[in-house]
Every structure is written in C-alpha cells, then in structure tokens.
Amino acid sequence: MYKIALIALITVPLFAGFFPQTIHTSVKSVKGTSITLNSKFPINGMSGAIIHNYGNDLTAITSRITQTASNGQAVLLDADVIDHEALPSIKTSVSPKDKVIGGYLYNNILLLAPDADTYAKITSSKQKKWIHPDLFFTYLSVVGDDIPTKENLASFAKKFQIGLIYIVRKDSAVLLDPISGKIVGQKNMAGLPKEGKYPFYMRLNAIESGWFGGSNDTTGNYYNMVQAI
C-alpha cells in the first residue's frame, strides 16, 4: 500500500496546482528555431527566457522560447526580449548549455476580474506580485485600444515585465502566458457576480469620460469579452 502511494506521489505532474512552477534548466541542442531542453517545463505553452554567459560574470537574456511538446521540445519566439527603445537588440545565437528559465517572471501577474470583491479575494489568497489593472487601463488609453486582446496584453507584458495574465471568466479562471499566447493554467470558480464591470475591474473611472478614443460605451459584457481573449 505504501509503495502504491509513493508511486502515485511521484507521478503527480508538476502543474497539478493552478500556478505552473518556474523551472531552471538548460539548452540541450539547437536546430534552426527548434530547441531541445535538458529538463522539460511543467506544461506545454509555457514561455521561457534563454540566458547566455559571455564570461567575466556577464550574462544576458538573449531569446524567448515556448515549449511545444512534453518531451522538452521548444521553439524560438520571434519577439523582442525586452521592449525598450533605449536598449540595443541582442543578436546572440542560442547555444547548447545556455541557461533557461521556464516561467520567467511568472510571479508578476496582471489580474483581470469582474469586480472589486473578486479582485480582493484572489490577490489576498496568494503571495504574488500583483500588477493592478489601473496600470493596464492607462496603457490601453495611451495606445488607443478599447478592450484587452492577446496582442495588447503581450505588448503590455513585455513593457512592464509581467509573466502571467490571470483572467476570471464565467465560472472559471485561466492563466494566460502573454508571451506565448497560450493558456497554462485553468480552474473552476464559484461565487462570481452575474455581471462584471466593463471592460474589467479597476479603480479608475476615466472610461466614463471617454478616454478610449472618445467612446463612452461602458455597457459591454465583461464575461463575453474575456472569453474571447
């Protein structure tokens, strides 16, 4: 009986919880844009950062990847490592033995919730670095977008060093990796409001003044909107 229990414990996947674990591994081999990792990420769709050692204690993130298969196969992502106009682009090629952090910045999370109560319950339940949606709302107003999309979430995440987007949907919640654009966590949720604040909960009320390109539409459906992300 004890042996059966031990086997069951060993075979429980690392992503049994809602939040995938950050994994430290290295590049085993490279073929074009295909990467083989020495240790696989907990779940497919997780993105990771590749770190190259230049010697003399100088290291830098040179590329981003996403795992595509459970045997540790990954692909290079065609995206800037850091969204900062003042910094030069890094052109170093990926090499075997380069270090890899799977789930890079996964502790930095933007939460999109339907109301203040849901937001407070979630953020008080886990010790994470919660990025307040006020910041994302302000970003949307600057770029002129009306609602969250995978594209503006990815841009926002790169600019503000965010690893995950926690999205409360109708009766469920998902974790979106904004770099890969893939869902890396999902669970059921109860006790949610029937309707949510549109486009999402925030402390700012600037949308009522038409920050979004002069639009005063606050009557959209929150749950329909986040389901489309």
C-alpha positions in Angstrom: 0.0 0.0 0.0 2.8 2.4 0.9 4.5 1.5 -2.4 1.4 2.4 -4.4 1.0 5.7 -2.5 4.7 6.5 -3.3 4.3 5.8 -7.0 1.1 7.9 -7.1 3.0 10.8 -5.5 5.9 10.5 -7.9 3.6 10.5 -10.9 1.7 13.7 -9.9 2.6 16.3 -12.5 4.4 19.5 -11.5 1.5 21.5 -12.8 -1.1 19.9 -10.5 -1.6 23.3 -9.0 -3.1 26.3 -10.8 0.2 28.2 -11.0 2.9 26.4 -13.0 6.3 26.2 -11.3 9.2 28.2 -12.6 11.8 25.8 -13.9 15.6 26.3 -14.2 17.2 24.1 -16.9 19.5 24.5 -20.0 19.6 24.1 -23.7 20.5 20.5 -24.8 20.6 21.1 -28.5 19.6 23.6 -31.2 18.5 23.1 -34.8 17.3 26.2 -36.5 14.5 27.6 -34.4 13.9 24.3 -32.7 15.3 23.8 -29.2 15.6 20.7 -27.0 15.7 21.3 -23.3 17.6 19.2 -20.8 14.6 19.3 -18.5 11.0 19.9 -19.7 8.7 22.6 -18.5 5.7 21.5 -16.4 3.2 22.3 -19.2 3.2 23.0 -22.9 2.7 26.6 -23.9 4.9 28.0 -21.1 7.4 30.5 -22.3 11.0 30.8 -21.1 14.0 33.1 -21.2 17.3 31.9 -22.5 20.4 33.3 -20.7 23.8 33.4 -22.4 27.0 33.6 -20.4 29.6 35.9 -22.0 32.2 35.3 -19.4 33.6 37.8 -16.8 30.3 37.5 -14.8 28.4 39.0 -17.8 25.1 37.3 -18.7 22.1 38.5 -20.6 18.7 37.2 -21.8 19.2 36.6 -25.5 16.0 34.9 -26.6 12.5 33.8 -25.6 11.1 30.3 -26.2 7.9 28.4 -25.7 7.6 24.6 -25.1 5.6 22.8 -27.8 5.9 19.2 -26.7 6.0 17.3 -23.4 9.4 15.8 -24.1 11.1 19.2 -23.8 10.9 20.4 -27.4 10.6 24.2 -27.7 10.7 26.8 -30.4 12.3 30.2 -30.5 9.8 33.1 -30.4 10.0 35.9 -32.9 9.8 38.7 -30.4 12.0 41.3 -28.7 13.4 40.1 -25.4 12.8 43.5 -23.8 10.5 46.2 -25.1 12.7 49.3 -24.5 13.6 51.7 -27.3 16.7 52.9 -25.4 18.3 49.4 -25.2 20.1 47.7 -28.2 18.7 44.5 -29.6 20.7 41.4 -28.6 21.6 39.2 -31.6 23.5 36.4 -29.8 22.5 33.0 -31.2 21.2 30.3 -28.9 23.9 27.7 -28.0 23.8 24.3 -26.1 24.4 24.8 -22.4 22.7 28.2 -22.4 20.7 28.5 -19.2 16.9 28.6 -19.5 14.3 29.9 -17.0 10.9 28.4 -17.8 8.0 30.5 -16.5 10.2 33.6 -16.4 8.6 36.4 -14.4 5.6 34.1 -13.6 5.4 35.7 -10.1 4.4 39.1 -11.7 0.7 38.8 -12.5 -1.9 41.1 -14.0 -5.4 40.2 -12.8 -8.5 40.9 -14.9 -11.5 40.5 -12.6 -15.2 41.3 -12.8 -15.5 43.3 -9.6 -13.6 44.6 -6.5 -14.6 41.7 -4.2 -13.3 39.1 -6.6 -10.1 41.0 -7.1 -9.6 41.3 -3.4 -10.2 37.7 -2.7 -7.8 36.5 -5.3 -5.0 38.8 -4.5 -5.2 38.2 -0.8 -5.1 34.4 -1.3 -1.7 34.2 -2.9 1.7 35.9 -2.3 2.4 37.2 -5.8 3.4 40.5 -7.3 0.0 41.6 -8.4 0.0 44.3 -11.1 -3.0 46.5 -10.6 -5.4 46.7 -13.6 -5.3 50.5 -13.3 -1.9 50.4 -14.9 -3.1 48.3 -17.8 -6.2 50.5 -18.2 -3.9 53.5 -18.5 -1.8 51.7 -21.1 -4.9 50.9 -23.2 -5.9 54.5 -23.1 -2.4 55.5 -24.4 -2.3 53.1 -27.2 -6.0 53.7 -28.1 -7.4 50.3 -27.6 -10.9 49.7 -26.2 -10.6 46.2 -24.7 -7.9 43.7 -23.8 -6.6 41.5 -26.6 -3.8 38.9 -26.8 -1.8 41.5 -28.8 -2.0 44.4 -26.4 -1.6 42.1 -23.4 1.6 40.8 -24.9 2.9 44.3 -25.6 2.0 45.4 -22.1 3.6 42.4 -20.5 6.9 43.0 -22.3 7.0 46.6 -21.4 6.2 46.2 -17.7 7.9 42.8 -17.1 4.8 40.7 -16.5 4.8 36.9 -16.7 1.1 35.9 -16.4 -2.4 37.3 -17.0 -4.9 35.9 -14.6 -8.3 36.1 -16.3 -11.5 35.5 -14.4 -14.1 34.0 -16.8 -17.7 32.9 -16.2 -17.4 30.1 -13.5 -13.7 29.6 -14.2 -10.3 31.2 -14.2 -7.4 30.8 -16.6 -3.7 31.8 -16.7 -2.6 33.3 -20.0 1.1 33.3 -20.8 1.2 36.6 -22.8 4.5 35.8 -24.5 3.4 32.5 -26.0 -0.3 33.4 -26.1 -1.2 30.1 -24.6 -3.3 29.1 -21.6 -1.0 27.5 -19.0 -3.5 27.1 -16.1 -7.2 26.6 -15.6 -9.6 26.0 -12.7 -13.3 26.3 -11.8 -14.5 29.2 -9.7 -17.7 29.8 -7.8 -19.3 32.8 -6.1 -18.7 35.1 -9.0 -21.0 38.1 -9.8 -23.6 37.6 -12.5 -22.3 40.6 -14.3 -18.8 42.2 -14.3 -17.6 45.7 -14.6 -16.7 46.5 -18.2 -14.1 46.2 -19.6 -12.7 44.9 -16.2 -12.5 45.9 -12.6 -10.3 49.0 -11.9 -10.3 51.9 -9.5 -10.2 54.5 -12.3 -13.4 55.8 -13.8 -11.8 57.6 -16.7 -13.7 55.4 -19.2 -16.8 57.3 -18.3 -15.1 60.4 -19.7 -14.3 58.7 -23.0 -10.6 58.0 -22.7 -10.9 55.3 -25.3 -10.9 57.5 -28.5 -14.0 59.4 -27.3 -16.0 56.3 -26.7 -18.4 56.3 -23.8 -19.5 52.7 -24.1 -19.5 51.1 -20.7 -22.3 48.7 -21.4 -20.3 45.8 -22.9 -20.4 42.3 -21.4 -17.3 41.5 -19.3 -17.7 37.7 -19.4 -18.1 37.7 -23.2 -15.1 39.9 -23.7 -12.7 37.9 -21.6 -13.9 34.6 -23.1 -12.7 35.9 -26.4 -9.1 36.5 -25.2 
